[in-house]
Amino acid sequence: MKKLLTTLSIITAFTSIISSNIGVFYKTGGARRVVENIYGKQVTLYGDGIYANDSLLKVSTTKGTDIVIIAAAIILLAVLLIYSNRKASIFLQAGLLLIILYATTCLIMGMGFNRLFLLYVLQFSSSLFAFILSLHQILTTETYKEKIYEKNFKGTGIFIIISGCSVLIWLAFILPAVITGQPLETIEIYTTEPTFAIDLAIVLPSTVFCGISLLRKKKIGYKLAPVLLTFLTGVGLCVIFQTVHQTSLGIILPIGKLFVLVGSFIILGIIAVVLNIKFLTTQNE
């Protein structure tokens, strides 16, 4: 199974590097254009590159995420080829695969159809099954020294729960649309927003479960914590680069929104890095 996991992880890394580089750097010389969506609202399409038929706002965030995915894929290859014999490698591998899987799910379900669709499918499939196999390895083998379960990681558990609950901010966009029957404010030319669904249906319960398990000193909490902390680090980095790309495309966020949405996720990512390093180094003590 380890050989299969390594093969799938390598496929995930290479497909991610290829698709994300095309997403960031491929140009066709096209120009922005304005279209009308099914709700009668004007939407500006990016008009260039592989994301030519996607909205300006969606492209600005996706290109920012692409930068993080390139970095995650390169680190994943380094973990596989250089650090595979270290105990922490399986946790980092699972966490990096989760970052790529999350981004790929949003890409394949939230963006307009383009010529990379089959590559996205391969990337999605390989990252999904590689993550499942890595998680199975973590949960079914003893990767820690037994004495780690005697240590208290209350702060880490609380942080993971709070981080997971941060996705409840999406309700501020969803509830008004549900109550009034109007389309989502940010729906533009799309049929749904996969980020909202994934965060509320998967990320929220997973982080709350992990945090509570860690507070109760359950083994599963100790095993899931570094995986989710790696994922949360990726989320923080995505927000940073998404904001940079939004600014480069002329999308300026209000100061209040910038502080609440962007600032909070950046702080979240920094704390996640610190706690993850502490968590992974503790197992070697």
N, C-alpha and C positions, 0 to 999 in steps of 0.2 A: 504493500500500500504506500510505503514511503516513496518508492520509485515513481508511482503514479502521481502522487502529490507533487513531487518535484517537477515532473513533466508538465503537469497542468499549470503549475505556478510559473514555469518558464514561458509557456504559451501565453499566459495572462500578461506577463511582463512585456513580452515583445509586441503583442497586439496592442497593448495600452500605449507603448512608446510610439508605435507607428500611427495609430489613430489620433492620439493627442498632438503629435507634432504636425500632422496634417491640419488638425483643427486650429492650431495656433499660427502656423507659418504659411499654409497654402493660400495663394492669392489667384484670383481670376480676373482682376481688374474691373470688377463690377461696382456699381454705385448703389447707394441706398435708395429705396423706393417706398412709397406709401400705398398701403392697400386698405380695404375696408373689410372688417371681420363680419361674421354672421350676426353680430349684435349691433351693426351699424356704426361701429367706432373705427377711427383711423389708427392704423398700426404701422410703424416704420420698420421695414425689413432691412437686414444688414446688407444684403445684396452682393456679398463678395465671399470667395472661398467656398469651403465645403458647407458652411452654415449660411449660404446666400439666402435661403428661403426661411430663415428663422428671424425672429424679432430682434431688434437692437439690444433690448434689455436682456433677453435670454442669451444672446451670443456673448455679451459682456461678462456674464457670470460663468458661462460654460468655458470660455477661453481661460478664465482665471483658474477654474477647476482643472483644465487640461494641464496647466503648468505643474500643479501639485501632483497630478497622476503620473506625469513624466518622472518627477522626483521619486514618487513612491515606487514606481516600477524599477527604477535604477537601484534603489535601496534594496528592493526585494531580490533582485539578481545578486547583489552583494551578499545578502544574508544567505542565499542558497549556495553560492559558489565559494564564499570565504568563511562565513561564520556558522555554517550548518551544524557543526559539532558542539556548539555552545548551547547550554540549557535554555537561555533566553531566546534563541533563534526561532523556536516554534511559535512563541507568543508574538514576536515581531512579525513573523511570516503571516500568521492569522490576521493580525491587525492591519497589515498592509494590504492583504487580500480583501479585507472588509472595506477598506477605503476605496479600492478600485471597483469592487462589486457595487457599492453604493452609488458611485459616480456613473458607472456603466448602466445601472438600472435606470437612473434619471435620464441618461443619454438616449437609451434605446426606447424609452417609453414617453419621454417628454420633448424630444426634438423633432423637427420635421424630417421626413424621409430623405435620405441622400445616398450617394453611390457607395458609401462605406457601410451600408446597413449589414451586409453579411459579415464584415469584419467585426462590427459591433456585436453581432450574434455570437461569433466565436469567442470574443472577449468576455461577453456575459456568461456564456456556458462554462468556459474554463475557470473563470474567477469564482463562479457559484460553486462548482463541484470541488475546486481546490480548497475553498473556504470550509466547506462541509467536512472534507477529509482532515483538514488541519484542526478543526474544532473537535472532531472525533478523536484524533490523536491526543489532544490536550486533556479531554475528559476521561479517556480510558486508560491513560498511562500516568504514572506518578512522576511528575516533572519537578516537584519541589522536594526539599528535605523536610522531613516530618515536623521539625520544630518550628517551621514557618507558620503552621496553623495555630501555634500558641501566641503569636504576635497579634497585637491589636492594630487594625487599620481603619479605625472608626472615621478619621478624617477623610480618608480616601473613599470609603463607602458613602459618606454624606455628599462628597463632591460629585461622585458618579450619579447619585440620585438627583441632585440639583441640576447637573448638566443635562440629564435626560428630560427633566421637567421643563427645561428651557424651550423645548419645541412646542410647548403649549402656546407660545406666542403666535403660532400660525392660526390659532382660533380667532385672533383679531381680524384676520382676513376671511376666514371661513364662515364664522357665525353671521356676520351681516348679510353675506350672500345667501346663506341658508334661510335666514329669517325673512328677507325681502323677496327671495326668489330671483334675484338679479345675478348675473354672472360675476365671478370673482374679479376683483379690481385688476389683478395681474394676469388674467387668463389670455388676453391678446388673441392670437390666432389658434390657440391650442384647445384641446378638449378637456384636459385635466392638468393638475400639478402633482407629479409623482412625489416630489419632495415632501409635500404635506402628508400624503398617505403613508409613505415609508417611515417618516419621523414619528407620526402619531401611532401607527399600527405596529411598528417593529422596534424602532430606537427607544421610544419611551418605555414600553414594558420591559425591554431587555436591560436597560440601565437601572430601572427601579428594582428589578429582580436581582441583578448583580449586586447592587448597593446594599439591599436588605440582607442578602446572603452573606456578604462580607461583614456586616454589622453583627450577624448571628454566628460568625466564625464557621460558616459552612464551606466545605472544600470547593464547591462549584463557584462560589464567589471569588475565592483566591485565584482560581484558574481563569475565570472570565475577565477579571479586573484589568490585567495588562493588555489584553486584546482590545477592550473598550477604551482604555486610556490612549492607546495608539490611534484608534479610530477618532477619538475626540481631538487629538493633536492634528490629525488631518483636516478635520472640520474647521479648526481655527485657522490653519494655513489657507484653506480654500477661501474663507471669508476675506482674508487679507488680499490675496491675489485677485479675487472677484472685484473688490473695491478698486484696486489699481486699474484693472481693465475698464471698469465702468467710467472712471475718471478720464482715461485715455480716449474713450469714445464720446466724451462730452456729457455723460450722465452724472449729475451732481446730486448727492443725497443731502437732505436737510441735516443740519447739525445735530438735532435731537435724534433723528433716526440713525445717523452715523454713530452716535455715541452708544445708543441702546443696542442696536442690532450688531454693528461691526465691533465696537469696543468690547462688548461683553463676550463675544465669541473669541476675540483675540486673547483676552485674559483667560478664558476657559482653556484655550490651547496651551498657553504657557504653563498654567498650573498642571495640566494633564502631563506635560513633558516632565516636570519636576517630580510629580508623584509616581510616574511610571519608572523613572530612573531609580527612585528610592525603592520601589516595589521589587524591581528586577535584581537590584544589587543585594537586597535583604536575603534573598534565597541562597546567596553564596556565603553568607556569614556563618 
